Amino acid sequence: MGVYLDTDNRFHRAGATTSLQCPHCGIHAHMRVGSVPDFTQMQIHRPKQVGIALHCEACNMPVFLRYGVKDYRARQIEFFTSGHQIERPTETFSYDYLPALVADAFKDALGCYTNSLLTAFAVMCRRTVLAAFDELGEQGKIKCYEQVNEIQQLANIDAGDFDMVRTIIFETDLAKTTDIAKINPMQAAILLETMRDMLYQVFVRGGKLQKALQLRRYFAEQAEQHNEAGAAAQETTTVPDNDSIIVRAMKRANGN
Ligand SMILES: [Zn+2]
């Protein structure tokens, strides 16, 4: 049981997760084993970490993981269960709906997260919210505060982890970015989802709604113009007929 390499260079993953979110196609797919290190070479050089190449079954692209070695045994080399994914899926967002300064900062924040630079990610999140609050004003900031509290309740997030997130977003005493403490992967994941939801609610949702209404208004106007044009065309084609009927009737009445 566990994750290990046998003497025939077969990589076993009993009990370990065999599906991941692919950094190439973004699908949470099953990953089949591609290339593994050589058992004999590993026994000679005894590296503490090794790289394993998997292949995504959705797009067939290679996905690289780094595994820490737990134990060298005569018949098998045992690894720690979870491998570190070298390439993370690129985090995306509907930047078009964000004000330019907010979009620039959040793009960098997501770039940091994708590359596992978690403290840099937190610093860029702070910069993102400062740009957003400048744009939204005091009322908007209060709305964000309510929004963030709602996220904690809806997602039932641990208060300890969430306090860190709330500090990064709202703490007015954070004068410098160096005041932001180091955050762990769980806090970073919570911060990421909180930022996404908050920015979506205050910028993207309204923007999408306005765009959808603009489109509907445009199509309604087009349909109205089309109907008016149709009615006018019908009028111009029927008028001469009516005239000729009237003219013919008058001629007939006059005995012509
Ligand atoms: Zn894929």
Residues whose N, C-alpha, C, O or C-beta is under 5 A from the ligand:
A	BS01	ZN	C22 H24 C25 G26 C56 A58 C59 N60
